[in-house]
Amino acid sequence: MRLDRLKIVQVSLPLIRPWRTAYGDHGTVGGVLVNACSEGDDVWVESTPFDHPIFCPESSTSVFFNLRDIFGPHVIGKNFDNTASVINHLSSFRGNPFAKAAIDHCFWALESVKQHKPLHKLLGAERHKVPVGADFEVMDSIDDLLAHIAQAIDIGFPRVKLKVRPGNDTEVIRAVRKAFPDLVFHVDCNGGYSLDSLSTFKEWDRYAMAMVEQPLHHNDILEHAQLQAQIETPVCLDESVKSVRDAELAVRNKACKVINIKPGRVGGLTASKAIHDLCADEGVTCWVGSMLESGVGAGILIELAMLPNFTYPADIFPSTRFYHQDLVSPQIELQDGFYVKASTQPFTGYVPNEDQIAQQTVRSAEITDQS
């Protein structure tokens, strides 16, 4: 397959309300959309590292410039046999998984279109729907949080995820467990703690949570292994797993019992599938995470989540959860309250609204094959 043209679009998407985490409060989400053309077929994909380098060293601006100036020119006009050969071609460049993910997704998407096959089928999945969970940011009031959780339970969500940060954690966890004794829930720390908080983590063992997600430093595997050896609650790694190799090291060193897989964070669908397969072989639970993508990227997450070892309900949201107006048609909706369904059409079935994309565009560029 050969890429003939890449249109790269940096967007800034305003949220309905700020998303509050250990990183701070965020009113917009920064992403990069890529429109790729190959021999008459074209697709839109998305990679969403946020506006600023807070989740990882990349940002939407760095991804845009790397795609425009380095990665895009490096792949345009060249022939590739498969996605593995694309990743190998990019391997001389270190890091930058979100930028590499955008290129990787282009080839998966185009192959899906050329084979007239939904993306989940191309990935090897057989399921047609999977459950998703309910997520809640840090809130000003525990009573407000409990009310939102009660609504999620009424809908039927099979699990709840809570953002916590130092000073807004144990009291929240205690209140949630007291109010909902049988609730499956976990907390996401976004790397906001250290081993100095060991007594806090041991106290959390009392509340029978499904996991504690990314409790320690975003680049750490060793100290997560030390923590997991001293607490009963399963540790889930998110930011610490940025590649297949990171996942292998985490599993080998028993740094976690769960891995959250976000395609952008690990370098794309090729790496996501490899980590999924590794986890299946090693008996490690995995699940699909979200970077608050628009429907362009969320459609890709839905297709990925159909793989069989994604056994914990995913972080995939309806369009109305975060955005007044999503970038796709149809809008992403939950089925039967808390399920997402796989596409029956090539790729994801969600069609980008180019007028809406234009309204949210920060900058754009185009690369064409000059050969």
TADAJO-V658780 format. One line per field, one symbol per residue. ss: DSSP state (~ for helix, > for strand, _ for the rest). A space follows every 10 residues. Layout:
ss=???
This chain:
ss=_>__>>>>>> >>>>>>>>>> >__>>>>>>> >>>>>>>>__ >>>>>>>___ _________~ ~~~~~~~~~~ ~~~~~___>_ __~~~~~~~~ ______~~~~ ~~~~~~~~~~ ~~~~___>~~ ~~~_____>> >>_>>>____ _~~~~~~~~~ ~~~~~____> >>>_>__>_~ ~~~~~~~~~_ ____>>>>__ ____~~~~~~ ~~~~~~~___ _>>_______ _~~~~~~~__ ____>>>___ ___~~~~~~~ ~~_____>>> >_~~~~__~~ ~~~~~~~~~~ ~~__>>>>__ ____~~~~~~ ~~~~_____> ___>____~~ ~______>>_ ____>___>> >_____>___ >>_~~~~~~_ >>>>>>>>__ _
